[in-house]
Structure formats: C-alpha cells, structure tokens
Amino acid sequence: MSDATLPSTSLELCLRLTRAYAVLTRRLDNKLSSVHGLSFSDFMVLHSLSRAEGARLRRIDLAERMGLTASGVTRTLLPLEKIGLVGRESDPRDARVGYATLTPAGQELHGYALTSAEAICQEATQAVSDEQLASVLELLGQLAGINLSNA
C-alpha cells in the first residue's frame, strides 16, 4: 500500500471506534436481551435516567445524551412506557416540556442489568490498564464534546 492509500490516523481512529462500538453493542445487546429482556439502547435510557437528579430528565435532554432526535427518543421511550419501566410527566409551568422518569420497576431492572453490563465491560477491558482507560475516557469525552461530569 502506498502512503497515498494509507488512511490518516484520524480516519483509522474513527474506523476502529466504529468497529469497537459495533462489537461491544452486539455483546451488550445479546446479554441484556437474553437475561433481562432489554436492548442496549433500552439499558442506556434506564441508565441515563438513573443517573439524573430525581431519576428524571427532560425528554430533549435525554435525546441529547443518547445522540437521538426528539422523535427518536419518543420512539425509544414508548415501549419502555408501555411495560412500566419509564413514566411520562409534564411540566406544570410549561405544557411544552415533557419529562421521562424512571419508575420503581425500571430502577429495579436497571440494577440487575447494570450488573450484567458491568461484567461485559470488565471482560472487554481486562487487558487495558487503568491509566489507558483514563486516557481513552478523556479522549472520547473530547471527541463527544463532553466531560465526565455530564457523561
């Protein structure tokens, strides 16, 4: 391969990130689905809500955290609402603002699913040092425009 056909370091990083995301998502989806009946996307909703103050977020804030559009988060939340894992609240001062809330059933299931997700992630990163993990976390935060306090 000539130098002209070699991918740039930036492109190679993005390609590897995409592949790593696909592999990890597939593993998490398989485990969470078979053991808890959740997709990884469902888990991310529950996890985001569990970390939010009062276990609730404005729907638009949840969409932003998950990298979805407002309609995308609505489609994601509907099945979770139907099975009682997530609730819906309106703002008494502004009818245009809607909140997604984590129900007690959602909290319980999230706790169980978190144990499974942690095990998969621990296994996936077992050969990586704490220092490397910290560096990767910082890098991914920079790429995503976030910091660890709002991740």
N, C-alpha and C positions, 0 to 999 in steps of 0.2 A: 504494500500500500504506500503510495507516495504521500508526502506531507500535505499535499493539497486535498487528499481524500480522507485524511485523519480528522475525526471530529474534534472540535475545540474542547478544552477542558470543561467549559461551561455546558456545552451540549452533552458531553459524556456524563457530567453530574446529573443533569436533568433526566437523561435516559435511565441511569441507574436508580435514581429516586423513583421514577415511574415504575420500573420493574420491581423494586423493593416494596413499593406501595401495593402493587398488584398481588405479589406473593403473600405479604402479611395480611392483606384484606381477605384473600381467599382462605387462608388458615383461620383467621378470626371468624369469618362468616361460617365456615364449616363447623367449628367447635361451638360457637354461640348458638347456631341454629339447631344442631343436633342435641345439645344439652339443655338449652334454655328457651328455644323457640324464637330467638331474636336474630336479626341480621346484624352485621357490624354497624350499619347505618342506624338501626334502632338503638343499639347499645350507645352509640355516640350521642344520640338525643338524650337518653336517660342519664348518661354521664355528664353531659353539659348542664342539664337541669339540676343534677345532684350537687354540682359544684357552685351553682348560683345561689346568691343570697335568698333565703326563703324558699329554695328549690323551685324558683320560677324565673322566667325570662320573658321579655317582650318577644313576640314571635319574630320580629325583624332582627333582633339581636341574636336569636338562636340561628336564624338563617345565615347571618354573617359568620358566626362561629363555625358553622358547618360548611360554609362555602356554597350555599344554595340561594336561589331566588326566593322571594316571598311565596310564590305559588309552589315552588319546590318543597319548601318547609311545610306548607299546608298539606301537600300530598303525602309527605313523610309522617306527619302527625296524625292524620285521620285514622289509620289502622290502630295506632297506639291509643288513641282516644276511645275507639270502639271496644277495645279489650280492657280498658280501665287502667292503663299504665300511666297515661298522661291526661291531664284535665285542661280545660279552657276557661280562662277568666277574662272579663272585660274590665277596663279601667273606668271606675265610676265618674271620673272627671273628664274623660275623653273617650267617647264611644269608638273612635277610630283605632285606638290602641288595644291590642289583644295580647294576652299572656298565655304561655304554655306553662303548666305546673306539673310537678312530679307527684303522683298520687302515692298513698302508702303502699299499694300493691307494686307500683313502679319502683319505689325505693327498695322494697324487699327484693324484687327480681334483679335490680341493678346490683345490689350487694352480692348476690350469687354469681351473676355474670361477670362482675369485676374480678372475682377470684379466678375464673376461667381465663379472662383476658390477660390478667397479670401473669398467669402461668405460661401462656403462649409467648408473651412479650419477654419474659425472663429467659425462656428457652431460646428465643430468636437472638437475644443479645448476650448470651452467656460467654461468648468468646471475646466480648468487647470490654475494655477496661472502663472504669468509672470516669477517668479523665477523657477518654474518647467519647463516651456517651455525653458528657458535659459539653464537649466541643461541638458535637453533632446537634445537640439541643439548641445551642446558641446559633449555629449556622441556620438550622431550619427556622428558628424564630426570626432571624434576619430576612430570610427568603420569603417568609409568610407575612412579614411586617408586624410581627407580634413580639411580645416579651413573655417571660414565664409567668408573670403575674396575671395576664389575661388570656393565657392559653386555654 
